[in-house]
Amino acid sequence: MTTQETRSALDDAARDGWPTVGVVVPTRDRPELLRKALQRILDQDYPGDVRCVVVFDHSEPDDGLAVDDEHRGVMVMGNERSPGLAGGRNSGILAADTELVAFCDDDDAWLPGKLRAQVQELVAHPEASLVSCGIRVVYDGATTDRVLADRQVTLPDLLRSRLTELHPSTFLMRRAAVVDGFGLVDEHIPGSYGEDYEFLLRAARHGPVVNLADVFVEVLWHKKSYFASRWDTIITALRWLLERYPEFRSVPAGEARICGQIAFAYAAQGRRREAVQWAARTLRRNPREARAVLALAVASRAITADSVLRRLHERGRGV
């Protein structure tokens, strides 16, 4: 046996027992960030096979990114479902033929060791179908680590709080649990706003979400968010979420959080009457909900919505 054959045999032996992983990377008009995201995925020290599925949305697929390698391959395709992030993710999930599937946004970057650690955690918890990890928020040159200490997250936990630490670029899932269990990403959410949160709620209904209290993903926050000026979409999507999940009524703090976000969105639009109405509903459910206070401050023009968002983002937080 030659040296090359010996090395190949050792590599094959190392892969034995490690499930295959498909990484879905939806993309739109971010070629440089996309290449960085892909390189970070392919550079993972995971012994098993990793196959990236790059899904181009509203743009022509770049076939030059394709890599024909059975152990570290890259597949390039267009969005075959509804336009937008949800359809792009679902196109990738269905195209992947792997045991596990992960998400990575095209402007985020995995840190070394992510995949190995998460696969080990998922294998160690057969009752779970999804594992997450901590994130490092990068905003305007500053970084903030967001790490959730809890090792398991339940549906009541997620109803109470969005838990921003559970970012979609941290998700690693059993593909069968998604396709045949709690379901694909919902493509009917207005504007796809909050689709990752709704996806988490369904996953938690299906079983506990396992979490690693380690930072394994860099998340880039842009100064101008895609949703920053789409307040109508945000309002419609959040009201849809409250109707879709009646469980919020049994968790006052969680319902107040959503109502406070709606109040803030109305205030940002200058719709003072609606902002005050939703702020009042927020405070009835939870008198300590700060979003109601922020909404009233914006509605009264004491501060601007942009200044609130900027200060929150500087701390790695959002409304």
Residue pairs with C-beta under 8 A, 6 or more apart in sequence:
1 9
11 71
14 47
15 47
15 48
15 49
15 71
18 46
18 47
18 48
18 49
18 119
19 48
19 98
19 99
19 100
19 119
19 123
20 48
20 49
20 50
20 51
20 97
20 98
20 99
20 100
21 46
21 48
21 49
21 50
21 51
21 98
21 99
21 100
21 101
21 102
21 115
21 119
21 172
22 51
22 52
22 53
22 92
22 93
22 95
22 96
22 97
22 98
22 100
22 101
22 102
22 175
23 41
23 50
23 51
23 52
23 53
23 101
23 102
23 103
23 104
24 53
24 55
24 88
24 89
24 92
24 93
24 96
24 101
24 102
24 103
24 104
25 34
25 37
25 38
25 41
25 52
25 53
25 54
25 55
25 92
25 104
25 105
25 106
26 55
26 57
26 79
26 85
26 88
26 89
26 92
26 105
26 106
27 34
27 54
27 55
27 56
27 57
27 59
27 88
27 106
28 56
28 57
28 58
28 59
28 106
29 58
29 59
30 106
30 107
31 62
33 106
33 107
33 220
34 54
34 65
34 106
35 65
36 109
37 104
37 105
37 106
37 107
37 108
37 109
37 110
38 52
38 54
38 65
38 74
40 109
40 110
40 111
41 50
41 52
41 104
41 110
41 115
42 50
42 52
42 67
42 72
42 74
43 112
44 50
44 110
44 112
44 113
44 114
44 115
44 116
45 112
45 113
45 115
45 116
46 115
46 116
46 119
47 116
48 119
49 70
49 71
49 72
49 73
49 98
50 71
50 72
50 73
50 115
51 72
51 73
51 74
51 75
51 96
51 98
52 67
52 73
52 74
52 75
53 75
53 77
53 92
53 95
53 96
54 61
54 62
54 65
54 74
54 75
54 76
54 77
54 92
55 77
55 78
55 79
55 88
55 89
55 91
55 92
55 95
56 62
56 76
56 77
56 78
56 79
57 78
57 79
57 83
57 84
57 85
57 87
57 88
58 79
58 83
60 78
61 76
61 77
61 78
62 76
63 76
65 74
65 76
66 74
66 75
66 76
67 73
67 74
75 95
77 91
77 92
77 95
78 91
79 87
79 88
79 91
80 87
80 91
80 94
81 87
81 88
81 90
81 91
81 187
82 187
84 187
84 191
84 192
85 185
85 192
85 195
86 185
86 186
86 187
86 189
86 192
86 195
87 187
89 103
89 184
89 185
90 184
90 185
90 187
92 101
93 101
93 175
93 178
93 179
93 184
93 185
94 179
94 184
96 175
98 175
99 174
99 175
99 176
100 119
100 122
100 172
100 173
100 174
100 175
101 172
101 173
101 175
101 178
102 115
102 118
102 171
102 172
102 173
103 168
103 169
103 171
104 110
104 169
104 217
105 168
105 169
105 219
107 220
107 222
108 167
108 169
108 217
108 218
108 219
108 220
109 217
109 218
109 220
110 169
110 216
110 217
110 218
111 136
111 215
111 216
111 217
111 218
113 216
114 133
114 216
114 217
115 172
117 133
117 212
117 214
117 216
118 131
118 133
118 172
118 212
118 216
119 172
121 131
121 210
121 212
122 128
122 131
122 172
122 174
122 210
125 131
125 208
125 210
127 207
127 208
128 152
128 207
128 208
128 209
128 210
129 173
129 174
129 177
129 178
129 181
129 182
129 203
129 206
129 207
130 171
130 172
130 173
130 174
130 177
130 200
130 203
130 209
130 210
131 171
131 172
131 173
131 209
131 210
131 211
131 212
132 148
132 153
132 165
132 166
132 167
132 170
132 171
132 172
132 209
132 210
132 211
132 212
133 170
133 211
133 212
133 213
133 214
133 215
133 216
133 217
134 145
134 146
134 147
134 148
134 165
134 170
134 212
134 213
134 214
134 215
134 216
134 217
135 145
135 146
135 147
135 164
135 165
135 167
135 169
135 170
135 215
135 217
135 218
135 219
136 143
136 144
136 145
136 146
136 215
136 217
136 218
136 219
137 143
137 144
137 145
137 146
137 219
137 221
137 316
138 218
138 219
138 220
138 221
139 220
139 221
139 223
139 313
139 314
139 316
140 223
140 313
140 314
142 314
144 315
144 316
145 215
145 316
146 164
146 165
146 316
147 165
147 213
147 214
147 215
148 163
148 165
148 166
148 211
148 213
149 213
150 157
150 211
150 213
151 210
151 211
151 213
152 208
152 209
152 210
152 211
153 163
153 166
153 204
153 208
153 209
153 210
153 211
154 204
154 208
154 209
155 201
155 204
155 205
155 247
156 251
157 163
157 204
158 166
158 197
158 200
158 201
158 204
158 209
159 201
159 245
159 247
159 248
159 250
159 251
159 254
160 251
160 253
160 254
160 257
161 253
161 254
161 257
162 197
162 257
164 317
164 318
165 211
166 200
166 209
166 211
167 196
167 217
167 219
168 196
168 199
169 217
169 219
170 216
170 217
173 203
177 203
177 206
177 207
178 184
181 206
182 202
182 203
182 205
182 206
183 202
185 195
185 196
185 199
186 195
186 198
186 199
189 195
189 198
189 237
189 240
189 241
190 233
190 236
190 237
190 240
191 227
191 230
191 233
191 234
191 236
191 237
193 227
193 230
193 233
193 234
193 237
193 238
194 237
194 238
194 241
197 241
198 241
198 244
200 209
201 245
203 209
221 313
221 316
223 310
223 313
225 309
227 233
227 234
228 309
231 265
231 266
231 268
231 269
232 269
234 261
234 262
234 265
235 262
235 265
235 266
238 258
238 261
238 262
238 265
239 262
241 248
241 258
242 248
242 255
242 258
242 259
248 254
248 255
248 258
249 255
252 285
252 286
253 285
253 286
253 289
255 285
255 286
256 282
256 283
256 285
256 286
256 289
256 291
256 292
257 286
257 289
257 291
259 278
259 281
259 282
259 285
259 289
259 292
260 278
260 279
260 282
260 289
260 290
260 291
260 292
260 294
260 295
261 291
261 319
262 278
263 274
263 275
263 276
263 277
263 278
263 279
263 281
263 282
263 291
263 292
263 295
263 296
264 275
264 291
264 294
264 295
264 298
264 305
264 308
264 319
266 272
266 274
266 275
266 278
266 295
266 299
267 275
267 279
267 294
267 295
267 296
267 298
267 299
267 305
268 298
268 305
272 299
272 300
275 295
275 296
275 298
275 299
276 296
276 299
278 295
279 292
279 293
279 295
279 296
279 299
280 292
282 289
282 291
282 292
282 295
283 289
283 292
291 319
294 303
294 308
294 319
297 303
297 308
298 304
298 305
298 308
308 319
309 318
309 319
312 318
312 319
